Amino acid sequence: DVHSMPRQNIEITVRGPPNARVWGKWQLDKNCHGIFQGLTCALVRDLEYVHVEYRTFTILCIGGPWEMEHVDIRAGGPAGALILYDTSRMDLRWCGVGGIDDGEFRCQEGIVVKDASMCNVTSSFLEFCGGALADCGVAISMQNQAILRVNASVFQHNYNHIQIMNHPIVRSGNCTFWNHSYALWLAYETATEGSQLALEHARIYGPVWRNEWRPNILVEVNNQRFSRHLTPDAPASSTSTTTRVNPRVRTAAMAAATEAAERAAAAADAAEAAFE
């Protein structure tokens, strides 16, 4: 009986040689953790299929912590690349996430972070997500009480770059946003009540907000805006000059909220470990 078997925490290492590609779906269970290095994970769906959450993602993560280094996570057609839910933890460094190309094999969603999950993205590309014909699609969708930190990364060729739903915490530093319909999108008016966004040292080429709604706590520090007709030549530096929206007070509030959420996640992990 599988339900009577002892719970184990299994460590997994997946490494690939240059140009290694693995086609299909991965499910990273709550009793597993580990690292992926140096390979491409990809899923392609026929255009006639309907994108269904939990079923049509290349990687579905329930637990962790997981590390992704020099990994491409790709999806083509009505599918998503990566979803984290429950209390998942994942760090992505030097990765590419999104669709397979800028044509028929764009994906609908790049990364979805929901529930009480946490995702850190560093020095990565998020691209080829969504499309004008469907008037939807995002590179990163933040939902529930999830936490995202994204640094020194490039968002490009997406219909929307970051979508905020419910009450997540989002921090973006030294990122470049370009070739999009909209960079930021609060999907529901209720997201204005508890969501938090810090956008620092960003370079944004084109429209910023999809609608008039804004997060409950909004920090904008040293950001630069450019015409959508220009092309970025490098990620943003900290020498930008534009500062807006009372950063001292709101940065402190966001830091306190982030620390509280992290303490809650640590308490949940400790409780689960005690249960084991």
C-alpha positions in Angstrom: 0.0 0.0 0.0 1.6 3.2 -1.2 -0.1 5.3 1.5 1.5 3.2 4.3 5.1 3.5 2.9 7.5 5.8 4.8 8.0 9.3 3.4 11.5 9.9 2.0 13.3 13.0 0.9 15.1 12.0 -2.3 17.9 14.1 -3.7 18.2 14.0 -7.5 20.9 15.3 -9.9 20.2 15.6 -13.6 23.1 16.6 -15.8 23.3 16.7 -19.6 26.1 17.0 -22.1 26.1 20.0 -24.5 22.9 20.2 -26.6 21.2 17.4 -24.6 17.4 17.6 -25.1 14.7 15.7 -23.2 11.2 15.9 -24.6 8.1 15.4 -22.5 6.8 16.3 -19.1 8.5 16.3 -15.7 6.8 16.2 -12.3 9.0 17.1 -9.3 7.3 15.6 -6.3 7.1 17.2 -2.8 9.5 14.5 -1.4 12.3 15.3 -3.9 14.9 18.0 -4.3 18.0 18.5 -6.3 19.6 20.1 -9.3 19.3 20.2 -13.1 22.4 21.3 -15.1 23.2 21.8 -18.7 20.2 20.4 -20.7 17.0 21.4 -22.5 13.6 20.2 -21.2 10.9 20.7 -23.8 7.2 20.0 -24.5 5.3 20.6 -27.7 1.5 20.5 -28.0 -0.6 20.5 -31.1 -2.5 23.8 -31.7 -5.8 22.0 -31.4 -5.2 21.2 -27.7 -6.4 23.4 -24.8 -3.8 24.5 -22.3 -4.8 23.0 -18.9 -3.1 24.0 -15.7 -1.2 21.1 -14.0 -1.4 19.0 -17.3 0.4 20.9 -20.0 3.6 22.2 -18.4 7.0 21.0 -19.2 8.0 21.0 -15.5 5.5 20.8 -12.7 7.1 21.3 -9.3 5.4 20.6 -6.0 8.2 20.7 -3.5 12.0 21.3 -3.5 14.2 23.1 -3.1 15.4 22.8 -6.7 18.2 24.4 -8.6 18.3 25.0 -12.3 21.7 26.0 -13.9 22.3 26.5 -17.6 19.0 24.8 -18.3 16.5 25.6 -21.1 12.8 25.0 -20.1 10.7 25.3 -23.2 7.2 24.7 -24.3 5.6 25.1 -27.8 1.9 25.5 -28.6 -0.9 25.7 -26.0 1.3 24.9 -23.1 3.5 26.3 -20.3 7.1 25.9 -19.4 7.2 25.8 -15.6 4.7 25.8 -12.8 5.4 25.9 -9.1 2.7 25.4 -6.6 2.0 24.4 -2.9 5.2 25.3 -1.1 7.7 24.8 -4.0 11.2 26.4 -3.9 13.3 26.9 -7.1 16.3 28.9 -8.1 17.1 29.5 -11.8 20.5 30.7 -12.9 21.7 31.3 -16.4 18.5 29.7 -17.8 16.2 30.2 -20.8 12.5 29.8 -20.1 9.5 30.2 -22.5 8.5 29.2 -26.0 10.6 27.4 -28.5 10.6 30.1 -31.1 8.9 33.4 -32.1 6.6 31.7 -34.6 4.2 28.8 -34.3 5.8 27.3 -31.2 5.4 30.1 -28.8 4.1 29.0 -25.4 1.2 30.4 -23.4 2.9 30.8 -20.1 6.6 30.8 -19.1 6.7 30.5 -15.3 3.6 30.3 -13.0 4.3 30.7 -9.3 1.3 30.1 -7.0 0.1 29.2 -3.5 3.0 29.8 -1.1 5.8 29.0 -3.6 9.0 30.9 -4.0 11.1 31.4 -7.2 14.4 33.2 -7.7 15.5 34.0 -11.2 19.0 35.3 -12.0 20.8 36.1 -15.2 18.2 34.4 -17.4 16.1 35.0 -20.5 12.3 34.8 -20.4 10.9 34.9 -24.0 8.4 33.8 -26.6 5.3 33.7 -24.3 1.8 34.6 -25.3 0.5 36.1 -28.5 -1.6 39.0 -29.9 -4.1 36.7 -31.5 -5.2 35.3 -28.2 -4.7 38.7 -26.4 -3.1 36.9 -23.5 0.0 35.0 -22.3 2.7 36.0 -19.9 6.4 35.3 -19.2 5.8 35.1 -15.4 2.4 34.8 -13.6 2.4 35.4 -9.9 -0.6 34.1 -7.9 -1.9 33.7 -4.4 0.9 34.5 -1.8 3.8 33.5 -3.9 7.2 35.2 -3.9 9.4 36.1 -6.9 12.9 37.6 -7.0 14.2 38.2 -10.5 17.6 39.9 -11.1 19.8 40.8 -14.0 17.5 39.0 -16.5 16.0 39.9 -19.9 12.2 39.7 -20.7 11.8 39.7 -24.5 9.3 38.8 -27.2 6.4 38.3 -24.7 2.8 39.5 -25.0 3.0 40.4 -21.2 6.1 40.1 -19.1 4.8 39.9 -15.5 1.2 39.2 -14.4 0.2 39.8 -10.8 -2.9 38.0 -9.3 -4.1 37.9 -5.7 -1.5 39.0 -3.2 2.1 38.0 -4.3 5.4 39.7 -3.5 7.5 40.5 -6.6 11.0 42.1 -6.6 12.7 42.9 -9.9 16.2 44.3 -10.1 18.5 45.2 -13.0 16.2 43.7 -15.6 15.5 44.6 -19.2 11.9 44.5 -20.6 11.4 44.9 -24.4 9.4 43.8 -27.4 6.1 43.4 -25.6 2.5 44.6 -25.6 2.7 45.4 -21.9 5.4 44.9 -19.3 3.3 44.7 -16.2 -0.3 43.5 -15.6 -2.5 43.4 -12.6 -5.1 40.9 -13.8 -7.8 41.6 -11.2 -8.8 44.7 -9.2 -8.6 42.6 -6.0 -4.8 42.3 -6.6 -4.6 46.0 -5.6 -5.4 45.1 -2.0 -2.4 43.0 -1.0 0.1 42.7 -3.8 3.6 44.1 -3.6 6.0 45.1 -6.4 9.5 46.5 -6.3 10.9 47.5 -9.7 14.5 48.7 -9.4 17.1 49.7 -12.0 14.9 48.5 -14.9 15.1 49.4 -18.5 11.7 49.3 -20.2 11.2 49.6 -23.9 7.5 50.4 -24.6 4.3 50.4 -22.5 4.6 49.6 -18.9 1.1 48.9 -17.4 -1.7 47.1 -19.2 -4.5 48.8 -17.1 -5.0 51.4 -14.5 -4.7 49.1 -11.4 -1.6 49.2 -9.3 -0.2 47.0 -6.5 -1.0 47.9 -2.9 2.7 48.5 -2.3 4.6 49.8 -5.3 8.3 50.7 -5.3 10.0 52.2 -8.4 13.7 53.1 -8.1 16.1 54.3 -10.8 14.1 53.0 -13.7 14.5 54.1 -17.3 11.9 54.1 -20.1 12.6 54.1 -23.8 10.6 54.0 -27.0 9.4 50.6 -28.1 11.1 51.2 -31.4 14.5 51.1 -29.8 16.5 47.9 -29.1 18.4 47.3 -25.8 22.1 46.8 -26.0 22.8 45.7 -22.4 21.0 45.0 -19.1 20.3 48.0 -17.0 22.9 49.4 -14.6 22.5 51.0 -11.2 23.5 54.4 -12.7 19.9 55.2 -13.8 18.6 58.5 -12.5 14.8 58.2 -12.1 13.4 57.6 -8.6 9.7 57.5 -7.8 7.2 56.6 -5.1 8.6 57.0 -1.6 11.1 54.1 -1.8 12.4 54.3 1.8 9.1 53.7 3.5 7.7 51.1 1.0 11.0 49.2 0.7 11.0 48.7 4.4 7.4 47.6 4.3 8.1 45.1 1.5 11.2 43.8 3.3 9.2 43.2 6.5 6.4 41.4 4.5 8.9 39.3 2.6 10.7 38.3 5.9 7.3 37.4 7.4 6.4 35.2 4.4 9.8 33.5 4.5 9.4 32.8 8.2 6.0 31.3 7.6 7.5 29.1 4.8 10.3 28.1 7.1 7.8 27.2 9.8 5.8 25.1 7.3 9.0 23.3 6.3 9.9 22.6 9.9 6.4 21.3 10.6 6.6 19.0 7.7 10.1 17.8 8.8 8.7 17.1 12.3 5.9 15.1 10.8 8.3 13.0 8.9 
